[in-house]
């Protein structure tokens, strides 16, 4: 059976998830070396990837997304849970509650370095078009995560549409007005590239996010806490679900197609 893995972000900048015993492993890929953390003594192959490194040292634009995706493929990942702490653009979406991502808005399909967000950078026998027969967020895996969340009493509040907005700067008020008009309910500076690249490598993905602040212009925001405090609260809500996924999650069939013309 293939491996499961979770990508963790800024909320886990200096903390390991739950009581998991993790052991770092260096994976060499065509895009460079990448550190994954193997879950020791798990009943299955399970890995954690700290997107900003551990401790946190990488800004969103400094992450080597291709190396990370290739490393996950190298260890046989067949189910990937991608997490993020997000800004909330919809007043009806609660803070500090788990949210599953049902769709992505990534209008300019590019990585922070300006290149196309793809693993297929050169002509090869394995390149192709990613065709979404299901979604970037595999329905079967998303439902599995929903069930695991309920099992640890961390029920999901809503399913949301996520907007990927490149960093490292925050969004302007005008930008935060524009995104909801396109259907976005939450946004952050990561998650989008990871999900696209993983799908090109036929890795099924689910997205789990927690709102740690409102990003809604032209309204009186509720009193908000310091960033470090809000990220701590976001981590607490994600931690139980991530731990359940790494210990009980199972691979699912890849629901999309890599269309290759010679086929």
Secondary structure, DSSP 8 states (H G I E B T S, - for coil): --EEEEEE-GGGSS--STT--EEEEEEEETTEEEEEEEETT-SS-EEEEETTTTTT---GGG--HHHHHHHHHHTTEEEEEEEEEEEE--TTS-TTSEEEEEEEE-SS-B-TTSSBS-S--S--TT--EEE-SS-SS-HHHHHHHHHHHHHTT----EEEEEEE---SS---HHHHHHHHHTT-SEEESSSHHHHHHHHHTT--EEEEEEEEEE--TTS-------HHHHHHHHHHHHHHHHHHHHHH-------SEEE-TT-
